């Protein structure tokens, strides 16, 4: 799975890299096309301006464009009309629509275009600084039309053709760094070429790739989340399998012990004339009764598990004397503890009744007391305190037991979990008591907290609001 996820990330990265390169090539193409169009539009604007200006006065013999304007009228084009075609470099441009259909007129138009080009070259195009400002303005418009906002600078180059071969000249013209345009002829009269150099095209590329990047990020995030969820599920199932195996082993041991004890008592009464001895008979019957009660308790716990799984537990809140409940719990444990039990109970309720589920809360407190006794030594020190302030009920149960390592304190409320004790199983149980306590407390809208250190005992605090 990890190799698969890594492969997806690498493939996605490789695909995005290639996409970036394609966008970078598109950027280079766009800036070159923009500069060419800017130069073309600048020259076209000059042609239109010259024709409109010099063609106004037919009587001006000194007008260099007078003959050109008259020729335009002779072929049916009014003065000042915009040409449709390419820039006016020497050579035949595509003829205007008015020129179609007549080969003589076509040749005449080609000659006219050459004349216009010659006039433009020999006129005020030598003012390079002014023309560069105009070109820069036109270039910005072209870039804006292509949604390119990358900062740039325009550079000019003068080339001397003396001593340069054709191939050497071509190499010098084509030579450029990344994010630079080709060198475009701008003023043939002064051998002036223009080139644009751009900063990083990252902004342009991000604009073009925004949806691709978002889709890739979403895909990678979803893939990672699915992988994490699946991994956590597998680990959780593995842990649950181990816990259930421990539960089955503990349950088997717990069920076999009372059954074996009762069987031994019955066998003694049948085979060793215990029935003739009333005292022995009573002893064996008491043992059998206690063990059967133990079996009944085990079955009851299993039924509690089934009820919790089906979420059949319902609270029936009523006004309850919590002091009476705790007194009964402590009295019962004093009778069956089998240990030296030192109890201290601080009742700060002052005769107040609390609004709780009497049965389930009593079972929860009983589980805490039972754990405190089981996980303490032969001399048990148990401290219980209750208080009710501003409608918040607090119940503290503190013992001097073996304590809980900090690493396990976050898991003790998980179902079936028991703190590992190696091969020692001197304390029987299924890891259900604290899980039940937490569920009942949370159903009351409260919470339970633990503070514990190994060999220093544990303290559980139940907090129930609106009690």
Rosetta blueprint (number, residue, H / E / L):
1 X L
2 X H
3 X H
4 X H
5 X H
6 X H
7 X H
8 X H
9 X H
10 X H
11 X H
12 X H
13 X H
14 X H
15 X H
16 X H
17 X H
18 X H
19 X H
20 X H
21 X H
22 X H
23 X H
24 X H
25 X H
26 X H
27 X H
28 X H
29 X H
30 X H
31 X H
32 X H
33 X H
34 X H
35 X H
36 X H
37 X H
38 X H
39 X H
40 X H
41 X H
42 X H
43 X H
44 X H
45 X H
46 X H
47 X H
48 X H
49 X H
50 X H
51 X H
52 X H
53 X H
54 X H
55 X L
56 X L
57 X L
58 X L
59 X L
60 X L
61 X L
62 X L
63 X L
64 X L
65 X L
66 X H
67 X H
68 X H
69 X H
70 X H
71 X H
72 X H
73 X H
74 X H
75 X L
76 X L
77 X L
78 X L
79 X L
80 X L
81 X L
82 X L
83 X L
84 X L
85 X L
86 X L
87 X L
88 X L
89 X L
90 X L
91 X L
92 X L
93 X L
94 X L
95 X L
96 X L
97 X H
98 X H
99 X H
100 X L
101 X L
102 X L
103 X H
104 X H
105 X H
106 X H
107 X H
108 X H
109 X H
110 X H
111 X H
112 X H
113 X H
114 X H
115 X H
116 X H
117 X H
118 X H
119 X H
120 X H
121 X H
122 X H
123 X L
124 X H
125 X H
126 X H
127 X L
128 X H
129 X H
130 X H
131 X H
132 X H
133 X H
134 X H
135 X H
136 X H
137 X H
138 X H
139 X H
140 X H
141 X H
142 X H
143 X H
144 X H
145 X H
146 X L
147 X L
148 X L
149 X L
150 X L
151 X L
152 X E
153 X E
154 X E
155 X E
156 X E
157 X E
158 X E
159 X L
160 X L
161 X L
162 X L
163 X L
164 X L
165 X L
166 X H
167 X H
168 X H
169 X H
170 X H
171 X H
172 X H
173 X H
174 X H
175 X L
176 X L
177 X L
178 X L
179 X L
180 X E
181 X L
182 X L
183 X L
184 X E
185 X E
186 X E
187 X E
188 X H
189 X H
190 X H
191 X L
192 X E
193 X E
194 X E
195 X E
196 X E
197 X E
198 X E
199 X L
200 X L
201 X L
202 X H
203 X H
204 X H
205 X H
206 X H
207 X H
208 X H
209 X H
210 X H
211 X H
212 X H
213 X H
214 X H
215 X H
216 X H
217 X H
218 X H
219 X H
220 X H
221 X H
222 X H
223 X H
224 X H
225 X H
226 X H
227 X H
228 X H
229 X H
230 X H
231 X H
232 X H
233 X H
234 X H
235 X H
236 X H
237 X H
238 X H
239 X H
240 X H
241 X H
242 X H
243 X H
244 X H
245 X H
246 X H
247 X H
248 X H
249 X H
250 X H
251 X H
252 X H
253 X H
254 X H
255 X H
256 X H
257 X H
258 X H
259 X H
260 X H
261 X H
262 X H
263 X H
264 X H
265 X H
266 X H
267 X H
268 X H
269 X H
270 X H
271 X H
272 X L
273 X L
274 X H
275 X H
276 X H
277 X L
278 X H
279 X H
280 X H
281 X H
282 X H
283 X H
284 X H
285 X H
286 X H
287 X H
288 X H
289 X H
290 X H
291 X H
292 X H
293 X H
294 X H
295 X H
296 X H
297 X H
298 X H
299 X H
300 X H
301 X H
302 X H
303 X H
304 X H
305 X H
306 X H
307 X H
308 X H
309 X H
310 X H
311 X L
312 X L
313 X L
314 X L
315 X L
316 X L
317 X E
318 X E
319 X E
320 X E
321 X L
322 X H
323 X H
324 X H
325 X H
326 X H
327 X H
328 X H
329 X H
330 X H
331 X H
332 X H
333 X H
334 X H
335 X H
336 X H
337 X L
338 X L
339 X L
340 X E
341 X E
342 X E
343 X E
344 X E
345 X E
346 X E
347 X E
348 X L
349 X L
350 X L
351 X L
352 X L
353 X L
354 X E
355 X E
356 X E
357 X E
358 X H
359 X H
360 X H
361 X H
362 X H
363 X H
364 X H
365 X H
366 X H
367 X H
368 X H
369 X H
370 X H
371 X H
372 X H
373 X H
374 X H
375 X L
376 X L
377 X L
378 X L
379 X E
380 X E
381 X E
382 X E
383 X E
384 X E
385 X E
386 X E
387 X E
388 X E
389 X E
390 X L
391 X L
392 X E
393 X E
394 X E
395 X E
396 X E
397 X E
398 X E
399 X L
400 X L
401 X L
402 X L
403 X L
404 X L
405 X L
406 X H
407 X H
408 X H
409 X L
410 X L
411 X L
412 X L
413 X L
414 X L
415 X L
416 X L
417 X L
418 X L
419 X L
420 X L
421 X L
422 X L
423 X L
424 X L
425 X L
426 X L
427 X L
428 X L
429 X L
430 X L
431 X L
432 X L
433 X H
434 X H
435 X H
436 X H
437 X H
438 X H
439 X H
440 X H
441 X H
442 X H
443 X H
444 X L
445 X L
446 X L
447 X E
448 X E
449 X E
450 X E
451 X E
452 X E
453 X E
454 X L
455 X L
456 X L
457 X E
458 X E
459 X E
460 X E
461 X E
462 X E
463 X E
464 X E
465 X L
466 X L
467 X L
